[in-house]
């Protein structure tokens, strides 16, 4: 699993940790077998540490948590969704440069 600053999100805890969060939440939808997901994992870890206290960062294993994956229309992974106020604020599909995530995170935490 990821660093200690990255939450493990599941179908069971998703609403409590993401939808009902008072902080923005960056959610990485990934799978163990997905090579691009593995390439992106260090970036997600770095963001979780850099924005600790300002933004929650979590990962959803799409194979183990199909309900949440279907609810948010995950058809390609990695897909990273930034939630603000319990709503989808921005969706990133595929390997995305760290600077793009940082720009969005800076905007929602400003």
N, CA, C and O atoms as a MOPAC input file, in Angstrom:
PM7 MOZYME 1SCF
protein

 N      0.84800 1    -1.18800 1     0.00000 1
 C      0.00000 1     0.00000 1     0.00000 1
 C      0.88700 1     1.24300 1     0.00000 1
 O      2.11300 1     1.15800 1     0.07900 1
 N      0.25300 1     2.35600 1    -0.08800 1
 C      0.95100 1     3.63600 1    -0.20300 1
 C      1.48200 1     4.09800 1     1.15400 1
 O      1.45500 1     3.34800 1     2.12900 1
 N      1.95400 1     5.31700 1     1.20200 1
 C      2.49900 1     5.86900 1     2.43900 1
 C      1.40200 1     6.04600 1     3.48400 1
 O      0.21400 1     5.92500 1     3.18200 1
 N      1.81300 1     6.33100 1     4.70800 1
 C      0.84700 1     6.45600 1     5.81000 1
 C     -0.06500 1     7.67300 1     5.67300 1
 O     -1.06800 1     7.76800 1     6.38000 1
 N      0.25900 1     8.59300 1     4.78600 1
 C     -0.60000 1     9.76600 1     4.58400 1
 C     -1.66300 1     9.52900 1     3.51200 1
 O     -2.47500 1    10.41400 1     3.24100 1
 N     -1.66700 1     8.34500 1     2.90100 1
 C     -2.66200 1     8.00400 1     1.88400 1
 C     -3.68800 1     7.05300 1     2.49800 1
 O     -3.33800 1     5.99100 1     3.01200 1
 N     -4.95200 1     7.45000 1     2.43900 1
 C     -6.02700 1     6.63500 1     2.99800 1
 C     -6.37600 1     5.48000 1     2.05800 1
 O     -6.34600 1     5.62700 1     0.83600 1
 N     -6.70100 1     4.34500 1     2.64000 1
 C     -7.23000 1     3.24200 1     1.84500 1
 C     -8.74300 1     3.40400 1     1.84500 1
 O     -9.39500 1     3.24500 1     2.87700 1
 N     -9.29300 1     3.72400 1     0.67500 1
 C    -10.72900 1     3.95700 1     0.56000 1
 C    -11.40300 1     2.70700 1     0.01700 1
 O    -10.87900 1     2.02900 1    -0.86700 1
 N    -12.58300 1     2.41700 1     0.56900 1
 C    -13.34200 1     1.23800 1     0.17300 1
 C    -14.80100 1     1.63100 1    -0.06100 1
 O    -15.20700 1     2.75500 1     0.23500 1
 N    -15.57900 1     0.69400 1    -0.59400 1
 C    -17.01300 1     0.94500 1    -0.74700 1
 C    -17.62400 1     1.30900 1     0.60700 1
 O    -18.52300 1     2.14500 1     0.68300 1
 N    -17.13200 1     0.67900 1     1.67000 1
 C    -17.70200 1     0.86600 1     3.00800 1
 C    -17.38900 1     2.23500 1     3.61800 1
 O    -18.24000 1     2.80700 1     4.29900 1
 N    -16.18700 1     2.77000 1     3.38800 1
 C    -15.82300 1     4.03300 1     4.04400 1
 C    -15.79900 1     5.24100 1     3.11000 1
 O    -15.48300 1     6.34500 1     3.55300 1
 N    -16.12200 1     5.06000 1     1.83700 1
 C    -15.98100 1     6.14000 1     0.85700 1
 C    -16.80900 1     7.37200 1     1.21500 1
 O    -16.28800 1     8.48700 1     1.21400 1
 N    -18.07900 1     7.18200 1     1.51700 1
 C    -18.92600 1     8.33800 1     1.84300 1
 C    -18.41200 1     9.08300 1     3.06700 1
 O    -18.35200 1    10.31200 1     3.06800 1
 N    -18.04500 1     8.34800 1     4.10500 1
 C    -17.57000 1     8.98000 1     5.33600 1
 C    -16.27400 1     9.75000 1     5.10500 1
 O    -16.11800 1    10.86200 1     5.60900 1
 N    -15.34900 1     9.17200 1     4.35200 1
 C    -14.02900 1     9.77900 1     4.16400 1
 C    -13.99000 1    10.83100 1     3.05300 1
 O    -13.19600 1    11.76900 1     3.11500 1
 N    -14.84800 1    10.67400 1     2.03300 1
 C    -14.76700 1    11.55200 1     0.86100 1
 C    -15.97800 1    12.46900 1     0.74600 1
 O    -15.84400 1    13.69100 1     0.79800 1
 N    -17.15100 1    11.88300 1     0.59200 1
 C    -18.36400 1    12.67600 1     0.35600 1
 C    -18.66700 1    13.60200 1     1.53100 1
 O    -19.08900 1    14.74000 1     1.32900 1
 N    -18.45500 1    13.12200 1     2.75700 1
 C    -18.76800 1    13.92300 1     3.94300 1
 C    -17.56000 1    14.67400 1     4.50500 1
 O    -17.62800 1    15.22300 1     5.60500 1
 N    -16.47200 1    14.70100 1     3.76400 1
 C    -15.25300 1    15.36600 1     4.24300 1
 C    -15.39100 1    16.88200 1     4.17900 1
 O    -15.97100 1    17.42400 1     3.23800 1
 N    -14.85600 1    17.55600 1     5.18400 1
 C    -14.85300 1    19.01400 1     5.15700 1
 C    -13.61600 1    19.55900 1     4.43700 1
 O    -13.48200 1    20.77000 1     4.26100 1
 N    -12.71700 1    18.66900 1     4.02300 1
 C    -11.53100 1    19.04000 1     3.25000 1
 C    -11.69300 1    18.52400 1     1.82100 1
 O    -12.42600 1    17.56200 1     1.59200 1
 N    -11.01700 1    19.15200 1     0.86200 1
 C    -10.97000 1    18.54200 1    -0.47800 1
 C    -10.31300 1    17.16200 1    -0.37400 1
 O     -9.47200 1    16.93500 1     0.49600 1
 N    -10.70000 1    16.24700 1    -1.26200 1
 C    -10.14700 1    14.89000 1    -1.24600 1
 C     -9.72800 1    14.50800 1    -2.66300 1
 O    -10.51800 1    14.58800 1    -3.60400 1
 N     -8.46100 1    14.08800 1    -2.79700 1
 C     -7.93800 1    13.59700 1    -4.06500 1
 C     -7.98600 1    12.07500 1    -4.00700 1
 O     -7.35300 1    11.46200 1    -3.14700 1
 N     -8.74000 1    11.46200 1    -4.92600 1
 C     -8.93900 1    10.01200 1    -4.90100 1
 C     -8.34800 1     9.37600 1    -6.15700 1
 O     -8.70900 1     9.72400 1    -7.28100 1
 N     -7.44000 1     8.44500 1    -5.93900 1
 C     -6.78800 1     7.69300 1    -7.01500 1
 C     -7.49900 1     6.35800 1    -7.18000 1
 O     -7.43500 1     5.50500 1    -6.29400 1
 N     -8.18200 1     6.16900 1    -8.31800 1
 C     -8.80900 1     4.88300 1    -8.64100 1
 C     -7.76200 1     4.08800 1    -9.41500 1
 O     -7.32000 1     4.51200 1   -10.48300 1
 N     -7.36700 1     2.93500 1    -8.87500 1
 C     -6.24500 1     2.17000 1    -9.40800 1
 C     -6.51400 1     0.67100 1    -9.27300 1
 O     -7.52900 1     0.25900 1    -8.71200 1
 N     -5.59100 1    -0.13400 1    -9.79500 1
 C     -5.62500 1    -1.59000 1    -9.61900 1
 C     -4.19100 1    -2.10000 1    -9.55900 1
 O     -3.28000 1    -1.51600 1   -10.14500 1
 N     -4.01700 1    -3.17700 1    -8.85400 1
 C     -2.69300 1    -3.78300 1    -8.64000 1
 C     -1.98900 1    -4.11600 1    -9.96600 1
 O     -0.77600 1    -3.94200 1   -10.08500 1
 N     -2.74100 1    -4.58800 1   -10.94800 1
 C     -2.17300 1    -5.04100 1   -12.21800 1
 C     -1.88900 1    -3.91000 1   -13.21100 1
 O     -1.32300 1    -4.15400 1   -14.27600 1
 N     -2.27200 1    -2.69500 1   -12.87800 1
 C     -2.19500 1    -1.55200 1   -13.79700 1
 C     -0.82000 1    -0.87000 1   -13.71800 1
 O     -0.50100 1    -0.22400 1   -12.72000 1
 N     -0.01100 1    -1.01900 1   -14.77600 1
 C      1.32900 1    -0.43400 1   -14.78000 1
 C      1.30600 1     1.10400 1   -14.71400 1
 O      2.08400 1     1.67500 1   -13.94900 1
 N      0.45000 1     1.79600 1   -15.48000 1
 C      0.39500 1     3.25800 1   -15.34100 1
 C      0.01200 1     3.68600 1   -13.91300 1
 O      0.47800 1     4.71600 1   -13.42600 1
 N     -0.83100 1     2.89600 1   -13.25300 1
 C     -1.20100 1     3.19200 1   -11.86300 1
 C      0.03700 1     3.12400 1   -10.96600 1
 O      0.23300 1     3.96700 1   -10.09200 1
 N      0.85500 1     2.11900 1   -11.19700 1
 C      2.08300 1     1.96500 1   -10.40100 1
 C      3.04700 1     3.12200 1   -10.66300 1
 O      3.74000 1     3.58100 1    -9.75500 1
 N      3.08500 1     3.58900 1   -11.92100 1
 C      3.95100 1     4.71500 1   -12.26600 1
 C      3.49100 1     5.98900 1   -11.54900 1
 O      4.31400 1     6.82700 1   -11.17800 1
 N      2.19900 1     6.12800 1   -11.35900 1
 C      1.63400 1     7.32700 1   -10.74300 1
 C      1.69500 1     7.28900 1    -9.21300 1
 O      1.63300 1     8.33500 1    -8.56700 1
 N      1.81400 1     6.11000 1    -8.64200 1
 C      1.77100 1     5.94900 1    -7.17700 1
 C      2.75100 1     6.85900 1    -6.42500 1
 O      2.34600 1     7.45500 1    -5.42700 1
 N      4.01100 1     6.99900 1    -6.84200 1
 C      4.92100 1     7.88800 1    -6.10400 1
 C      4.45000 1     9.35000 1    -6.11400 1
 O      4.65800 1    10.07200 1    -5.14000 1
 N      3.82400 1     9.78100 1    -7.19900 1
 C      3.30400 1    11.14900 1    -7.28900 1
 C      2.17000 1    11.33700 1    -6.28600 1
 O      2.10000 1    12.35900 1    -5.60400 1
 N      1.28500 1    10.34800 1    -6.19900 1
 C      0.17100 1    10.41100 1    -5.25200 1
 C      0.71400 1    10.47100 1    -3.82500 1
 O      0.21900 1    11.24300 1    -3.00300 1
 N      1.72200 1     9.66600 1    -3.53100 1
 C      2.35800 1     9.68400 1    -2.20800 1
 C      2.93500 1    11.06200 1    -1.89000 1
 O      2.73100 1    11.59100 1    -0.79800 1
 N      3.65800 1    11.63900 1    -2.85600 1
 C      4.25600 1    12.96100 1    -2.64900 1
 C      3.18100 1    14.01300 1    -2.38500 1
 O      3.32500 1    14.83800 1    -1.48200 1
 N      2.11600 1    13.98400 1    -3.16300 1
 C      1.03100 1    14.95600 1    -2.98000 1
 C      0.39400 1    14.80600 1    -1.60200 1
 O      0.05000 1    15.79900 1    -0.96000 1
 N      0.23900 1    13.56100 1    -1.15000 1
 C     -0.38400 1    13.33200 1     0.16400 1
 C      0.45100 1    13.95000 1     1.27600 1
 O     -0.08700 1    14.44600 1     2.26500 1
 N      1.76900 1    13.91600 1     1.10900 1
 C      2.65900 1    14.48500 1     2.12000 1
 C      2.72100 1    16.01300 1     2.00900 1
 O      2.72200 1    16.71600 1     3.02000 1
 N      2.77100 1    16.51300 1     0.78700 1
 C      2.87200 1    17.96100 1     0.58000 1
 C      1.60400 1    18.70700 1     1.00100 1
 O      1.67200 1    19.85000 1     1.45300 1
 N      0.46400 1    18.06200 1     0.85300 1
 C     -0.80600 1    18.72600 1     1.16900 1
 C     -1.43600 1    18.20300 1     2.46200 1
 O     -2.61400 1    18.44300 1     2.72600 1
 N     -0.65100 1    17.49500 1     3.25800 1
 C     -1.15200 1    16.95100 1     4.51700 1
 C     -1.73300 1    18.07400 1     5.37700 1
 O     -1.10400 1    19.11500 1     5.56500 1
 N     -2.93000 1    17.84800 1     5.89200 1
 C     -3.60400 1    18.85200 1     6.70500 1
 C     -4.49700 1    19.78000 1     5.89500 1
 O     -5.36000 1    20.45900 1     6.45100 1
 N     -4.28900 1    19.81100 1     4.56400 1
 C     -5.09600 1    20.67400 1     3.69900 1
 C     -6.00500 1    19.88400 1     2.76900 1
 O     -7.13000 1    20.29300 1     2.47900 1
 N     -5.49500 1    18.73900 1     2.30600 1
 C     -6.22600 1    17.89100 1     1.36700 1
 C     -6.05000 1    16.44200 1     1.80700 1
 O     -4.93900 1    16.00900 1     2.11400 1
 N     -7.15100 1    15.69500 1     1.83700 1
 C     -7.05300 1    14.25000 1     2.07300 1
 C     -6.68900 1    13.59900 1     0.75200 1
 O     -7.14200 1    14.03400 1    -0.30700 1
 N     -5.87600 1    12.56100 1     0.81200 1
 C     -5.51400 1    11.80900 1    -0.38500 1
 C     -5.79400 1    10.33700 1    -0.09600 1
 O     -5.38200 1     9.80400 1     0.93500 1
 N     -6.49800 1     9.69200 1    -1.01800 1
 C     -6.83500 1     8.28500 1    -0.82200 1
 C     -6.78500 1     7.51200 1    -2.12200 1
 O     -6.73900 1     8.08400 1    -3.21100 1
 N     -6.79500 1     6.17900 1    -1.97700 1
 C     -6.75200 1     5.28100 1    -3.12300 1
 C     -7.89600 1     4.28600 1    -3.03100 1
 O     -8.19600 1     3.75800 1    -1.96000 1
 N     -8.53200 1     4.03700 1    -4.17700 1
 C     -9.59200 1     3.02700 1    -4.27800 1
 C     -9.10700 1     1.94100 1    -5.22400 1
 O     -8.83400 1     2.20700 1    -6.39500 1
 N     -8.99800 1     0.71800 1    -4.71800 1
 C     -8.67000 1    -0.43000 1    -5.55900 1
 C     -9.94900 1    -0.78100 1    -6.32300 1
 O    -10.91500 1    -1.27500 1    -5.74100 1
 N     -9.94200 1    -0.52100 1    -7.63100 1
 C    -11.16200 1    -0.70000 1    -8.42300 1
 C    -11.62100 1    -2.15700 1    -8.50200 1
 O    -12.81300 1    -2.41700 1    -8.66800 1
 N    -10.70700 1    -3.09700 1    -8.38900 1
 C    -11.08900 1    -4.51400 1    -8.42800 1
 C    -11.84400 1    -4.91200 1    -7.16600 1
 O    -12.79300 1    -5.69300 1    -7.23100 1
 N    -11.43100 1    -4.38500 1    -6.02700 1
 C    -12.03100 1    -4.75700 1    -4.74600 1
 C    -13.23900 1    -3.88700 1    -4.37600 1
 O    -14.02000 1    -4.25500 1    -3.49800 1
 N    -13.39500 1    -2.74300 1    -5.03800 1
 C    -14.44500 1    -1.79400 1    -4.67500 1
 C    -15.22700 1    -1.35200 1    -5.90700 1
 O    -15.21800 1    -0.18300 1    -6.29300 1
 N    -15.89300 1    -2.31200 1    -6.50100 1
 C    -16.60000 1    -2.07500 1    -7.76000 1
 C    -17.76200 1    -1.08800 1    -7.61900 1
 O    -18.02400 1    -0.31100 1    -8.53700 1
 N    -18.44800 1    -1.11200 1    -6.50000 1
 C    -19.61100 1    -0.23500 1    -6.30500 1
 C    -19.22200 1     1.23700 1    -6.46100 1
 O    -19.87900 1     1.98400 1    -7.18700 1
 N    -18.16800 1     1.64200 1    -5.78800 1
 C    -17.71000 1     3.03200 1    -5.85600 1
 C    -17.18200 1     3.34400 1    -7.25400 1
 O    -17.44000 1     4.42400 1    -7.78500 1
 N    -16.45900 1     2.42400 1    -7.84400 1
 C    -15.90500 1     2.61900 1    -9.18300 1
 C    -17.01400 1     2.82100 1   -10.20900 1
 O    -16.91000 1     3.69700 1   -11.06800 1
 N    -18.06200 1     2.02900 1   -10.12800 1
 C    -19.20100 1     2.15200 1   -11.04600 1
 C    -19.94200 1     3.46400 1   -10.79700 1
 O    -20.32300 1     4.15400 1   -11.74200 1
 N    -20.14300 1     3.80600 1    -9.52900 1
 C    -20.86600 1     5.03600 1    -9.17200 1
 C    -20.22500 1     6.27100 1    -9.80600 1
 O    -20.92700 1     7.19200 1   -10.22300 1
 N    -18.89500 1     6.29100 1    -9.87900 1
 C    -18.19300 1     7.44900 1   -10.42500 1
 C    -17.73500 1     7.25400 1   -11.87100 1
 O    -16.91800 1     8.02200 1   -12.37900 1
 N    -18.26600 1     6.22400 1   -12.52400 1
 C    -18.03200 1     6.01600 1   -13.95100 1
 C    -16.59000 1     5.77300 1   -14.33500 1
 O    -16.12000 1     6.25800 1   -15.36500 1
 N    -15.88600 1     5.01900 1   -13.50100 1
 C    -14.47900 1     4.73600 1   -13.78700 1
 C    -14.41100 1     3.67600 1   -14.88700 1
 O    -14.74500 1     2.51200 1   -14.66200 1
 N    -13.97600 1     4.09100 1   -16.08000 1
 C    -13.88200 1     3.15400 1   -17.19700 1
 C    -12.44000 1     2.95600 1   -17.64500 1
 O    -12.14700 1     2.05200 1   -18.42700 1
 N    -11.54200 1     3.80000 1   -17.15100 1
 C    -10.11700 1     3.67300 1   -17.45700 1
 C     -9.35100 1     4.01600 1   -16.18700 1
 O     -9.75300 1     4.89100 1   -15.42000 1
 N     -8.24400 1     3.31500 1   -15.97800 1
 C     -7.41600 1     3.63400 1   -14.81900 1
 C     -5.98700 1     3.85200 1   -15.28200 1
 O     -5.56400 1     3.24400 1   -16.26600 1
 N     -5.24300 1     4.69000 1   -14.61100 1
 C     -5.67200 1     5.40000 1   -13.41700 1
 C     -6.61800 1     6.56700 1   -13.74600 1
 O     -6.44800 1     7.27400 1   -14.74000 1
 N     -7.60800 1     6.73600 1   -12.88100 1
 C     -8.44800 1     7.93400 1   -12.89900 1
 C     -8.31100 1     8.55100 1   -11.52000 1
 O     -8.45000 1     7.86600 1   -10.50700 1
 N     -8.04000 1     9.83300 1   -11.48400 1
 C     -7.90500 1    10.54700 1   -10.21700 1
 C     -8.99000 1    11.60500 1   -10.19600 1
 O     -9.10900 1    12.40000 1   -11.12900 1
 N     -9.78200 1    11.61700 1    -9.13400 1
 C    -10.86600 1    12.58700 1    -9.01100 1
 C    -10.60800 1    13.46000 1    -7.79000 1
 O    -10.31200 1    12.96700 1    -6.70200 1
 N    -10.72800 1    14.76100 1    -7.99700 1
 C    -10.63500 1    15.71400 1    -6.89800 1
 C    -12.05300 1    16.07300 1    -6.48800 1
 O    -12.83100 1    16.60400 1    -7.28000 1
 N    -12.37300 1    15.77300 1    -5.23300 1
 C    -13.69200 1    16.07900 1    -4.67200 1
 C    -13.58000 1    17.32400 1    -3.80700 1
 O    -12.60700 1    17.49600 1    -3.07400 1
 N    -14.57800 1    18.18500 1    -3.89700 1
 C    -14.65900 1    19.34800 1    -3.01900 1
 C    -16.11400 1    19.47800 1    -2.59600 1
 O    -17.01500 1    19.51900 1    -3.43300 1
 N    -16.33400 1    19.54300 1    -1.28700 1
 C    -17.69500 1    19.61300 1    -0.78300 1
 C    -18.51900 1    18.38900 1    -1.12900 1
 O    -19.73800 1    18.47000 1    -1.28000 1
 N    -17.85000 1    17.25600 1    -1.25300 1
 C    -18.53900 1    16.00000 1    -1.54300 1
 C    -18.89100 1    15.80100 1    -3.00600 1
 O    -19.46400 1    14.77500 1    -3.37100 1
 N    -18.55500 1    16.77100 1    -3.85000 1
 C    -18.87000 1    16.70000 1    -5.27900 1
 C    -17.59300 1    16.56100 1    -6.10300 1
 O    -16.51300 1    16.96300 1    -5.67000 1
 N    -17.73200 1    15.98400 1    -7.30000 1
 C    -16.59800 1    15.88600 1    -8.21000 1
 C    -16.24500 1    17.29400 1    -8.67300 1
 O    -17.07200 1    17.99500 1    -9.25600 1
 N    -15.01600 1    17.69300 1    -8.40700 1
 C    -14.53900 1    19.03000 1    -8.79800 1
 C    -13.75700 1    18.94400 1   -10.10700 1
 O    -13.91400 1    19.78700 1   -10.99100 1
 N    -12.90500 1    17.90900 1   -10.22300 1
 C    -12.06100 1    17.74600 1   -11.41700 1
 C    -11.69700 1    16.27700 1   -11.54600 1
 O    -11.45900 1    15.59300 1   -10.55000 1
 N    -11.65600 1    15.79800 1   -12.79000 1
 C    -11.30200 1    14.40000 1   -13.04900 1
 C    -10.08800 1    14.36200 1   -13.97200 1
 O    -10.04500 1    15.05100 1   -14.99200 1
 N     -9.10700 1    13.54900 1   -13.59900 1
 C     -7.90500 1    13.34500 1   -14.40500 1
 C     -7.89200 1    11.87500 1   -14.82800 1
 O     -8.06000 1    10.99300 1   -13.98600 1
 N     -7.69500 1    11.60100 1   -16.11400 1
 C     -7.64200 1    10.22100 1   -16.58700 1
 C     -6.27600 1     9.97200 1   -17.20700 1
 O     -5.80700 1    10.74600 1   -18.04200 1
 N     -5.64400 1     8.87900 1   -16.78400 1
 C     -4.32800 1     8.53100 1   -17.30100 1
 C     -3.22400 1     9.12200 1   -16.43300 1
 O     -3.48400 1     9.80600 1   -15.44300 1
 N     -1.99400 1     8.84200 1   -16.82800 1
 C     -0.84800 1     9.36400 1   -16.08600 1
 C     -0.79600 1    10.87100 1   -16.33000 1
 O     -0.69900 1    11.33100 1   -17.46800 1
 N     -0.86200 1    11.61800 1   -15.24600 1
 C     -0.93700 1    13.07500 1   -15.30400 1
 C      0.27500 1    13.66400 1   -14.59400 1
 O      0.67900 1    13.15700 1   -13.54800 1
 N      0.86500 1    14.72700 1   -15.14500 1
 C      2.01400 1    15.34400 1   -14.48300 1
 C      1.64100 1    15.89500 1   -13.10100 1
 O      0.53800 1    16.39800 1   -12.89300 1
 N      2.57200 1    15.78800 1   -12.18400 1
 C      2.35900 1    16.26100 1   -10.81300 1
 C      1.93800 1    17.73200 1   -10.79300 1
 O      1.10700 1    18.12600 1    -9.97400 1
 N      2.50200 1    18.53900 1   -11.68200 1
 C      2.19900 1    19.97200 1   -11.72000 1
 C      0.70600 1    20.23700 1   -11.95500 1
 O      0.15500 1    21.20300 1   -11.42500 1
 N      0.05500 1    19.38000 1   -12.74800 1
 C     -1.38300 1    19.56100 1   -12.99700 1
 C     -2.18700 1    19.31500 1   -11.71900 1
 O     -3.12300 1    20.05300 1   -11.41300 1
 N     -1.81200 1    18.27100 1   -10.97800 1
 C     -2.49100 1    18.02400 1    -9.70100 1
 C     -2.24500 1    19.17400 1    -8.74900 1
 O     -3.17900 1    19.66700 1    -8.11500 1
 N     -1.00000 1    19.61000 1    -8.64000 1
 C     -0.63800 1    20.68400 1    -7.71600 1
 C     -1.40800 1    21.96600 1    -8.01600 1
 O     -1.86800 1    22.64600 1    -7.09900 1
 N     -1.54800 1    22.29500 1    -9.30000 1
 C     -2.27600 1    23.51100 1    -9.67600 1
 C     -3.72500 1    23.45400 1    -9.19900 1
 O     -4.24300 1    24.43200 1    -8.66100 1
 N     -4.37800 1    22.30700 1    -9.39700 1
 C     -5.76400 1    22.15500 1    -8.94700 1
 C     -5.86800 1    22.16400 1    -7.42700 1
 O     -6.76800 1    22.78600 1    -6.86300 1
 N     -4.94500 1    21.47400 1    -6.77100 1
 C     -4.96500 1    21.42700 1    -5.30600 1
 C     -4.71100 1    22.81500 1    -4.72200 1
 O     -5.34400 1    23.20000 1    -3.73800 1
 N     -3.79800 1    23.56200 1    -5.31800 1
 C     -3.54200 1    24.92800 1    -4.85400 1
 C     -4.79800 1    25.77900 1    -5.01900 1
 O     -5.11800 1    26.59300 1    -4.15300 1
 N     -5.50800 1    25.59200 1    -6.12700 1
 C     -6.72400 1    26.37500 1    -6.39300 1
 C     -7.82900 1    26.07800 1    -5.36200 1
 O     -8.51400 1    26.99400 1    -4.90600 1
 N     -7.99900 1    24.80700 1    -4.99900 1
 C     -9.08600 1    24.47700 1    -4.05400 1
 C     -8.71600 1    24.71500 1    -2.60200 1
 O     -9.58700 1    24.70700 1    -1.73300 1
 N     -7.42700 1    24.92800 1    -2.32700 1
 C     -7.03000 1    25.18400 1    -0.94200 1
 C     -6.68700 1    26.65400 1    -0.69700 1
 O     -6.38200 1    27.04700 1     0.42900 1
 N     -6.73800 1    27.45300 1    -1.74700 1
 C     -6.39400 1    28.88500 1    -1.61600 1
 C     -7.43300 1    29.63900 1    -0.79400 1
 O     -7.30000 1    30.84500 1    -0.58700 1

